[in-house]
Amino acid sequence: MQTIQAVITGAIQGLSEFLPISSSAHIVFSHEICSLLSGTPINQEINQEEIFFDILVHLATLFAVVIYFFRDLKNICLEFFKSVKNKNYKNQNVKLVGYIALSVFITGIIGLLLKEKVEFLTANPQIVCFFLMGTGFILLFSEKMYKGNKKISLKTAILISIAQGLAVFPGFSRSGLTISTAIMRGMSRIEAAKFSFLMSIPVIFLASLVYPLMELDFKEIMTFNIKALLFGFVTSFIVGYLCIKYFMKLLGELSLKSFGFYCIGMSVVMFFVFQFFYHQ
């Protein structure tokens, strides 16, 4: 992996992980575009270094969301243990921790059930385009139902968790599906985004631990381009942090429609790009 490729991919991951535009789709697109520009086969098998790099940039975005929400996480933890000690299980932070734990369980089950069925999709960017288009329409539809006056409930948490699990399909945006589901259940954009980001922390962390054990040959790590991986990691962290910061501010003023139109437009453009090159 070249350093410039790592930096570009890291920036794409940091930008698209938290924006509702599907990081998986954009990573697939960037890999395919790089293959086209370098003249390598467009459907080449993903190697061990790329798998390891994908894990690293996800960890970078994990650090970004933890640092941005550190004060919230600290308060949630303190209130949780205090409420449990006082047996005040109706406390909102106790419920919130429970909802996040539930989301990990539901997302994990769905992810394990669908993992083998969807892995082959990353080799076909045209199919990824259709899932990205689906994300766009879901974002547009959620805005039509926007009310923004309800708190999260058990039923809402379950539906959001299912939406997060379905984001295993490349092109389905995790943040897009979870935020849209929360909005359709009556939550405000800010609260929906906050819960979406918080529930991503344990999921990304566990996925980053489990996946390497299942897929990586650790003997090959020392042969990787460490400089490129490091630059990609730092880039993903910085871009991810800035993305969260400004996205949370924009949500108070803008709707998700612009992201919905972007997803639809990008999916159409990339579909025709790959359609053209696949027939060369």
C-alpha positions as a Markdown table, in Angstrom:
| # | Residue | x | y | z |
|---|---|---|---|---|
| 1 | Met | 0.0 | 0.0 | 0.0 |
| 2 | Gln | 1.3 | 3.4 | -1.0 |
| 3 | Thr | 1.4 | 6.3 | 1.5 |
| 4 | Ile | -0.8 | 8.6 | -0.7 |
| 5 | Gln | -3.4 | 5.8 | -1.1 |
| 6 | Ala | -3.4 | 5.2 | 2.7 |
| 7 | Val | -3.9 | 9.0 | 3.4 |
| 8 | Ile | -6.7 | 9.3 | 0.8 |
| 9 | Thr | -8.5 | 6.1 | 2.1 |
| 10 | Gly | -8.0 | 7.3 | 5.7 |
| 11 | Ala | -9.6 | 10.6 | 4.9 |
| 12 | Ile | -12.5 | 8.9 | 3.2 |
| 13 | Gln | -13.0 | 6.7 | 6.2 |
| 14 | Gly | -12.9 | 9.5 | 8.7 |
| 15 | Leu | -15.3 | 11.6 | 6.6 |
| 16 | Ser | -17.8 | 8.9 | 5.7 |
| 17 | Glu | -17.9 | 6.9 | 8.9 |
| 18 | Phe | -20.0 | 9.5 | 10.7 |
| 19 | Leu | -21.7 | 11.3 | 7.9 |
| 20 | Pro | -24.7 | 9.3 | 6.7 |
| 21 | Ile | -23.1 | 8.5 | 3.3 |
| 22 | Ser | -21.7 | 5.0 | 3.9 |
| 23 | Ser | -18.0 | 4.6 | 4.6 |
| 24 | Ser | -18.1 | 1.0 | 3.3 |
| 25 | Ala | -19.4 | 2.2 | -0.1 |
| 26 | His | -16.8 | 5.0 | -0.4 |
| 27 | Ile | -14.0 | 2.6 | 0.6 |
| 28 | Val | -15.1 | 0.2 | -2.0 |
| 29 | Phe | -15.3 | 3.0 | -4.6 |
| 30 | Ser | -11.8 | 4.3 | -3.7 |
| 31 | His | -10.3 | 0.9 | -4.0 |
| 32 | Glu | -11.8 | 0.3 | -7.3 |
| 33 | Ile | -10.9 | 3.7 | -8.6 |
| 34 | Cys | -7.3 | 3.1 | -7.5 |
| 35 | Ser | -7.3 | -0.2 | -9.3 |
| 36 | Leu | -8.6 | 1.5 | -12.5 |
| 37 | Leu | -6.0 | 4.2 | -12.3 |
| 38 | Ser | -3.1 | 1.8 | -11.6 |
| 39 | Gly | -4.2 | -0.7 | -14.2 |
| 40 | Thr | -4.6 | -3.6 | -11.8 |
| 41 | Pro | -7.5 | -6.0 | -12.2 |
| 42 | Ile | -10.7 | -4.3 | -10.9 |
| 43 | Asn | -11.8 | -7.4 | -9.0 |
| 44 | Gln | -8.5 | -8.3 | -7.4 |
| 45 | Glu | -8.7 | -10.1 | -4.1 |
| 46 | Ile | -8.3 | -7.9 | -1.0 |
| 47 | Asn | -4.9 | -8.7 | 0.6 |
| 48 | Gln | -3.9 | -9.0 | 4.3 |
| 49 | Glu | -2.4 | -5.5 | 4.4 |
| 50 | Glu | -5.7 | -3.9 | 3.2 |
| 51 | Ile | -7.7 | -5.9 | 5.8 |
| 52 | Phe | -5.3 | -4.7 | 8.5 |
| 53 | Phe | -5.5 | -1.1 | 7.3 |
| 54 | Asp | -9.3 | -1.2 | 7.3 |
| 55 | Ile | -9.2 | -2.3 | 10.9 |
| 56 | Leu | -6.7 | 0.5 | 11.8 |
| 57 | Val | -8.8 | 3.3 | 10.2 |
| 58 | His | -11.9 | 2.0 | 12.0 |
| 59 | Leu | -10.0 | 2.1 | 15.3 |
| 60 | Ala | -8.9 | 5.7 | 14.4 |
| 61 | Thr | -12.6 | 6.8 | 14.0 |
| 62 | Leu | -13.3 | 4.9 | 17.3 |
| 63 | Phe | -10.8 | 7.1 | 19.1 |
| 64 | Ala | -12.2 | 10.2 | 17.5 |
| 65 | Val | -15.8 | 9.5 | 18.7 |
| 66 | Val | -14.5 | 8.6 | 22.2 |
| 67 | Ile | -12.5 | 11.8 | 22.6 |
| 68 | Tyr | -15.3 | 14.0 | 21.2 |
| 69 | Phe | -17.9 | 12.5 | 23.5 |
| 70 | Phe | -15.5 | 11.9 | 26.5 |
| 71 | Arg | -17.4 | 14.2 | 28.8 |
| 72 | Asp | -20.7 | 12.6 | 28.0 |
| 73 | Leu | -19.3 | 9.1 | 28.4 |
| 74 | Lys | -17.8 | 10.1 | 31.7 |
| 75 | Asn | -21.1 | 11.5 | 33.0 |
| 76 | Ile | -23.0 | 8.5 | 31.7 |
| 77 | Cys | -20.7 | 6.0 | 33.5 |
| 78 | Leu | -20.7 | 8.0 | 36.8 |
| 79 | Glu | -24.5 | 8.3 | 36.7 |
| 80 | Phe | -24.9 | 4.6 | 35.8 |
| 81 | Phe | -22.8 | 3.3 | 38.7 |
| 82 | Lys | -24.4 | 5.7 | 41.1 |
| 83 | Ser | -27.9 | 4.8 | 40.0 |
| 84 | Val | -27.2 | 1.1 | 40.1 |
| 85 | Lys | -25.7 | 1.5 | 43.6 |
| 86 | Asn | -28.9 | 3.3 | 44.7 |
| 87 | Lys | -31.0 | 0.7 | 42.8 |
| 88 | Asn | -32.5 | 3.5 | 40.7 |
| 89 | Tyr | -33.0 | 1.5 | 37.6 |
| 90 | Lys | -35.3 | 4.1 | 36.0 |
| 91 | Asn | -32.5 | 6.6 | 35.7 |
| 92 | Gln | -32.2 | 7.6 | 32.0 |
| 93 | Asn | -28.4 | 6.9 | 31.9 |
| 94 | Val | -29.1 | 3.4 | 33.3 |
| 95 | Lys | -31.5 | 2.9 | 30.4 |
| 96 | Leu | -29.1 | 4.4 | 27.9 |
| 97 | Val | -26.3 | 1.9 | 28.9 |
| 98 | Gly | -28.8 | -0.9 | 28.7 |
| 99 | Tyr | -29.9 | 0.2 | 25.2 |
| 100 | Ile | -26.3 | 0.4 | 24.0 |
| 101 | Ala | -25.6 | -3.1 | 25.4 |
| 102 | Leu | -28.7 | -4.4 | 23.7 |
| 103 | Ser | -27.6 | -2.8 | 20.4 |
| 104 | Val | -24.3 | -4.6 | 20.6 |
| 105 | Phe | -26.0 | -8.0 | 21.1 |
| 106 | Ile | -28.6 | -7.4 | 18.3 |
| 107 | Thr | -26.0 | -6.0 | 15.9 |
| 108 | Gly | -23.6 | -8.8 | 16.6 |
| 109 | Ile | -26.2 | -11.5 | 15.9 |
| 110 | Ile | -27.2 | -9.9 | 12.6 |
| 111 | Gly | -23.6 | -9.3 | 11.6 |
| 112 | Leu | -22.6 | -12.9 | 12.2 |
| 113 | Leu | -25.7 | -14.2 | 10.4 |
| 114 | Leu | -25.1 | -12.0 | 7.3 |
| 115 | Lys | -21.3 | -11.9 | 7.3 |
| 116 | Glu | -20.7 | -14.7 | 4.8 |
| 117 | Lys | -23.7 | -13.7 | 2.7 |
| 118 | Val | -22.6 | -10.1 | 2.1 |
| 119 | Glu | -18.8 | -10.4 | 1.9 |
| 120 | Phe | -18.9 | -11.1 | -1.8 |
| 121 | Leu | -20.7 | -7.8 | -2.4 |
| 122 | Thr | -17.6 | -5.7 | -1.9 |
| 123 | Ala | -16.2 | -7.3 | -5.1 |
| 124 | Asn | -19.1 | -5.9 | -7.1 |
| 125 | Pro | -19.2 | -2.1 | -6.7 |
| 126 | Gln | -22.3 | -1.9 | -8.9 |
| 127 | Ile | -24.4 | -3.7 | -6.3 |
| 128 | Val | -22.9 | -1.5 | -3.6 |
| 129 | Cys | -24.3 | 1.5 | -5.7 |
| 130 | Phe | -27.8 | 0.1 | -5.2 |
| 131 | Phe | -27.4 | -0.1 | -1.5 |
| 132 | Leu | -26.0 | 3.4 | -1.3 |
| 133 | Met | -29.0 | 4.6 | -3.3 |
| 134 | Gly | -31.2 | 2.9 | -0.8 |
| 135 | Thr | -29.5 | 4.8 | 2.0 |
| 136 | Gly | -30.3 | 8.0 | 0.1 |
| 137 | Phe | -34.0 | 7.3 | -0.2 |
| 138 | Ile | -34.2 | 6.2 | 3.5 |
| 139 | Leu | -32.7 | 9.6 | 4.5 |
| 140 | Leu | -35.2 | 11.5 | 2.4 |
| 141 | Phe | -38.1 | 9.5 | 3.7 |
| 142 | Ser | -37.0 | 10.0 | 7.3 |
| 143 | Glu | -37.1 | 13.7 | 6.9 |
| 144 | Lys | -40.7 | 13.6 | 5.8 |
| 145 | Met | -41.6 | 12.0 | 9.1 |
| 146 | Tyr | -39.4 | 14.3 | 11.3 |
| 147 | Lys | -41.0 | 15.5 | 14.5 |
| 148 | Gly | -38.1 | 15.6 | 16.9 |
| 149 | Asn | -40.0 | 15.6 | 20.2 |
| 150 | Lys | -39.6 | 12.1 | 21.7 |
| 151 | Lys | -37.0 | 10.4 | 23.9 |
| 152 | Ile | -35.5 | 7.1 | 23.1 |
| 153 | Ser | -37.4 | 4.0 | 24.3 |
| 154 | Leu | -36.8 | 0.3 | 24.4 |
| 155 | Lys | -38.7 | -0.3 | 21.2 |
| 156 | Thr | -36.8 | 2.5 | 19.5 |
| 157 | Ala | -33.5 | 1.2 | 20.7 |
| 158 | Ile | -34.3 | -2.3 | 19.3 |
| 159 | Leu | -35.3 | -0.9 | 15.9 |
| 160 | Ile | -32.1 | 1.3 | 15.8 |
| 161 | Ser | -30.0 | -1.8 | 16.7 |
| 162 | Ile | -31.6 | -3.8 | 13.8 |
| 163 | Ala | -30.8 | -0.9 | 11.5 |
| 164 | Gln | -27.2 | -0.9 | 12.6 |
| 165 | Gly | -27.0 | -4.6 | 12.0 |
| 166 | Leu | -28.3 | -4.2 | 8.5 |
| 167 | Ala | -25.5 | -1.7 | 7.8 |
| 168 | Val | -23.3 | -4.8 | 7.3 |
| 169 | Phe | -24.4 | -4.5 | 3.7 |
| 170 | Pro | -21.8 | -2.3 | 1.9 |
| 171 | Gly | -23.6 | 0.8 | 0.8 |
| 172 | Phe | -26.0 | 0.9 | 3.7 |
| 173 | Ser | -24.7 | 3.7 | 5.9 |
| 174 | Arg | -24.6 | 2.7 | 9.6 |
| 175 | Ser | -25.1 | 6.3 | 10.8 |
| 176 | Gly | -27.6 | 6.9 | 8.0 |
| 177 | Leu | -29.8 | 4.0 | 8.9 |
| 178 | Thr | -29.6 | 4.4 | 12.7 |
| 179 | Ile | -30.2 | 8.2 | 12.6 |
| 180 | Ser | -33.0 | 7.8 | 10.1 |
| 181 | Thr | -34.7 | 5.1 | 12.2 |
| 182 | Ala | -34.4 | 7.2 | 15.3 |
| 183 | Ile | -35.9 | 10.2 | 13.5 |
| 184 | Met | -38.8 | 8.1 | 12.1 |
| 185 | Arg | -39.4 | 7.1 | 15.7 |
| 186 | Gly | -39.8 | 10.8 | 16.7 |
| 187 | Met | -36.3 | 11.6 | 18.1 |
| 188 | Ser | -34.6 | 14.9 | 17.2 |
| 189 | Arg | -31.7 | 14.9 | 14.8 |
| 190 | Ile | -29.2 | 15.9 | 17.5 |
| 191 | Glu | -30.3 | 13.2 | 19.9 |
| 192 | Ala | -30.5 | 10.6 | 17.1 |
| 193 | Ala | -27.0 | 11.3 | 16.0 |
| 194 | Lys | -25.6 | 11.3 | 19.5 |
| 195 | Phe | -27.1 | 7.9 | 20.3 |
| 196 | Ser | -25.9 | 6.6 | 16.9 |
| 197 | Phe | -22.3 | 7.7 | 17.7 |
| 198 | Leu | -22.4 | 6.4 | 21.2 |
| 199 | Met | -23.7 | 3.0 | 20.2 |
| 200 | Ser | -21.0 | 2.7 | 17.5 |
| 201 | Ile | -18.3 | 2.7 | 20.2 |
| 202 | Pro | -18.6 | -0.9 | 21.5 |
| 203 | Val | -19.6 | -2.2 | 18.0 |
| 204 | Ile | -16.4 | -0.8 | 16.3 |
| 205 | Phe | -14.3 | -1.9 | 19.3 |
| 206 | Leu | -15.5 | -5.5 | 19.3 |
| 207 | Ala | -15.4 | -5.8 | 15.5 |
| 208 | Ser | -11.8 | -4.5 | 15.5 |
| 209 | Leu | -10.9 | -7.3 | 18.0 |
| 210 | Val | -12.9 | -10.2 | 16.5 |
| 211 | Tyr | -12.2 | -9.6 | 12.8 |
| 212 | Pro | -8.4 | -9.8 | 13.1 |
| 213 | Leu | -8.6 | -13.1 | 14.9 |
| 214 | Met | -10.8 | -14.5 | 12.2 |
| 215 | Glu | -9.1 | -13.1 | 9.1 |
| 216 | Leu | -5.5 | -12.0 | 9.7 |
| 217 | Asp | -2.2 | -13.8 | 9.4 |
| 218 | Phe | -0.2 | -11.9 | 12.1 |
| 219 | Lys | 3.1 | -13.2 | 10.6 |
| 220 | Glu | 2.6 | -10.9 | 7.6 |
| 221 | Ile | 2.2 | -7.7 | 9.6 |
| 222 | Met | 5.9 | -7.0 | 9.7 |
| 223 | Thr | 5.9 | -7.0 | 5.9 |
| 224 | Phe | 3.3 | -4.2 | 5.7 |
| 225 | Asn | 4.2 | -0.6 | 4.8 |
| 226 | Ile | 4.1 | 0.7 | 8.4 |
| 227 | Lys | 4.6 | 4.3 | 7.4 |
| 228 | Ala | 1.6 | 4.2 | 5.1 |
| 229 | Leu | -0.5 | 2.6 | 7.7 |
| 230 | Leu | 0.5 | 5.2 | 10.3 |
| 231 | Phe | -0.3 | 8.1 | 8.0 |
| 232 | Gly | -3.6 | 6.6 | 7.1 |
| 233 | Phe | -4.5 | 6.1 | 10.8 |
| 234 | Val | -3.6 | 9.6 | 11.8 |
| 235 | Thr | -5.5 | 11.1 | 8.8 |
| 236 | Ser | -8.6 | 9.0 | 9.6 |
| 237 | Phe | -8.5 | 10.1 | 13.3 |
| 238 | Ile | -8.2 | 13.9 | 12.5 |
| 239 | Val | -10.8 | 13.9 | 9.7 |
| 240 | Gly | -13.1 | 11.7 | 11.8 |
| 241 | Tyr | -12.9 | 14.1 | 14.8 |
| 242 | Leu | -13.5 | 17.2 | 12.8 |
| 243 | Cys | -16.4 | 15.5 | 10.9 |
| 244 | Ile | -18.2 | 14.6 | 14.2 |
| 245 | Lys | -17.6 | 18.1 | 15.5 |
| 246 | Tyr | -19.1 | 20.0 | 12.6 |
| 247 | Phe | -21.7 | 17.4 | 11.7 |
| 248 | Met | -23.3 | 17.8 | 15.2 |
| 249 | Lys | -23.3 | 21.6 | 14.7 |
| 250 | Leu | -24.9 | 21.3 | 11.2 |
| 251 | Leu | -27.6 | 19.0 | 12.3 |
| 252 | Gly | -29.1 | 21.8 | 14.4 |
| 253 | Glu | -29.6 | 23.8 | 11.2 |
| 254 | Leu | -29.8 | 21.4 | 8.3 |
| 255 | Ser | -31.9 | 18.4 | 7.5 |
| 256 | Leu | -30.6 | 15.0 | 6.1 |
| 257 | Lys | -32.0 | 15.7 | 2.7 |
| 258 | Ser | -28.7 | 17.0 | 1.3 |
| 259 | Phe | -27.0 | 13.8 | 2.4 |
| 260 | Gly | -29.9 | 11.8 | 0.8 |
| 261 | Phe | -29.5 | 13.5 | -2.5 |
| 262 | Tyr | -25.7 | 13.1 | -2.3 |
| 263 | Cys | -26.0 | 9.3 | -1.8 |
| 264 | Ile | -28.4 | 9.0 | -4.7 |
| 265 | Gly | -26.3 | 11.1 | -7.0 |
| 266 | Met | -23.1 | 9.4 | -6.1 |
| 267 | Ser | -24.6 | 5.9 | -6.6 |
| 268 | Val | -25.8 | 6.8 | -10.1 |
| 269 | Val | -22.5 | 8.4 | -11.1 |
| 270 | Met | -20.4 | 5.5 | -9.8 |
| 271 | Phe | -22.8 | 2.9 | -11.2 |
| 272 | Phe | -22.3 | 4.2 | -14.8 |
| 273 | Val | -18.5 | 4.6 | -14.2 |
| 274 | Phe | -18.2 | 0.9 | -13.2 |
| 275 | Gln | -20.7 | -0.1 | -15.9 |
| 276 | Phe | -18.5 | 1.5 | -18.5 |
| 277 | Phe | -15.2 | 0.0 | -17.3 |
| 278 | Tyr | -16.6 | -3.5 | -16.6 |
| 279 | His | -17.4 | -3.8 | -20.2 |
| 280 | Gln | -13.9 | -2.7 | -21.5 |
